[in-house]
């Protein structure tokens, strides 16, 4: 028996909880059905009250009426109601102020981020329901954290059933739900037309640093990280603080890795030659001397450099070169995420005797005073 992924429908709801059943109906009964085995509903405290009253009762709730009518395999244990939290730790009553908007954004983003961590889940996020900002935040969160298998949609209900408080989904049988319109006419829920419009999204997950993918982090943090992803690559190097800034992200580098980075930069732009990975034997004494000079410059006159110097006594060999290079590339991936780190990756060119050059143009690299990443002096100045 083949393993089936967990299919999760994520809905927003407010004072019109019908969008949940309308979306569930449209998804489950379309030509290429997405039948969820888990349903997550996000709402404010006010919306949560409406959801409990109309949707969630195991016997009379409209979700489970729909599931019984159309044999959708969802049970009460498969449905989660997420009440968004305010910054004071209590339920968010509504979304009317700037602070409440920020709290809602963080809650929606955090929920979708958590649901997307498991690679064995498929998410379908509905933008219908709740306040308009909730749908916007949900779509943006899916754009930030969504994988290739995840989707976004909006449910469409044809008149006169749109906005009718007593309409929840098209019934299988005529006469099951008959609704009286304000003008006195009656309509049968079985005649309703409910469709789904899928919305394309730009997926930015690979551009986010791993720390944001695993959380915590606010909606604003995630947006800033995504904005950094579209910047051209740039790097600032602070030798005294043992830190660099790349793509707006400041992170530390151990002296051994920082020295390797600077050595590669100086070789490429000051000495105008690329580096070739040395052989295991004989080791390259010139490489060792140039690297150690920079390493000692970074460590300072009182720094302990003996251990590294002893390892390079006979010169720099292939093992040291490749190990340090690998650690340096890994440090960039950890800080920036796989997608952005590609622009900073140090890779060899050529099929034999690969040569290595600094990955960025000289104009994109700056050396700064201790901790001052605002005043940037051009490296070539």
Steps between C-alpha positions, in 0.01 A plus 500: 500500500654833391549773756261794463614852591309707753271739312423809706238761415566834670213750521447844649160582645321786670131574537419310179626146565327369186824544305645197679230258382484664157875451454495145637215413263666653193838339570366154574258478207688662212635294208844470660392477864713604794330314783660621823564268790560799726328839523654802675277804559655828611294778650473773761311443825181637345536286189581194710167536682315500168700197382422299814132589477444420133780271382654285769228316691554128416126450433357831383815678378492581130848357439391155614162524324694560178737212575211261565310611188798464266695231685800724565721316753544778756417442865498749791851392603626606154383861541706761685371847589788744547399812691756769416682642801572861590836620626363487856460122467121503488266431206491773237145643522495652152728663242434873512823666616854504363617287794225245442596481133862429594395233748271334246777503239744336741246236602401410145861490385605286797222247440575460129873484567446221754271306265754525217792357702399141434596412140229233503216755513311663214341834592206667332445851635171679439510879480124529549350581836590719794609857459669583171834544672481140627477368146786724392721380785413136429590534133822682580593238760448223245716692253775523762484144636313299238654203319435387142210279613316780684214700347294816557140558391192718532147358510233645269127471572254598226203727583261491670675273751799724563474668841191305605551419871301176475692360202803281577538267200298353211294213636477164323119492504248765410279616782764425763582871556262763364588863569266799490652810339435855629249555214297197610616264226642162593810325367616142540858443621527207259501752211800695626816528291822502704837500325862550593754731338862400560738793535863477384758594762868590488681257728777660705570222750846422364598864542434503876775431754462170691443685828177648365382170355525335840368805690429701694479818298244769427320572177717810460818294548393260225412782259836668559678171435308459174588856399867426561472207262439728201795729573821465301768310695721717722736436789649706781792356698587602856832339589516629857148386594534170307173566320377552149181635353363333190163584345424712806556213743778542759659181632831395659776301334778318688848648436609200291206541261521878492871480417426260213234738364733802516787297351280410205392863459857634509621231260222581254508880508831615650732237352282439192514122498268214589584226747547140396420226747841372617601138476515274802875466444698713476304760698514862384726710725415829325130447563567420866712814546242730335211348696686511834593865450131590474404262780754664734381844391148408606600330826725792601845497665367331814284245321578130516591388149738215585256215437418615148864586430607150605246343266641706213869450586564303182262713295130497415378168364185399317328382817535834680395699193188295424394462864523875567325584174217259580453648849492851356232413245302322772515810723344710223224243442419491870479878526330582170311192387572286197364733236677823597820319599548384141615851405774478765603142439869450422524246220785375290519572128648264244487123465854433622704687756197708597567868568317706761422873494303729729131452413400870494629791291748726679257794512253290705749440785574745781723496807356683800612620842406292802125446512427793266317348206341835412815677383636284223838562344558349161757228509690639206518856641 
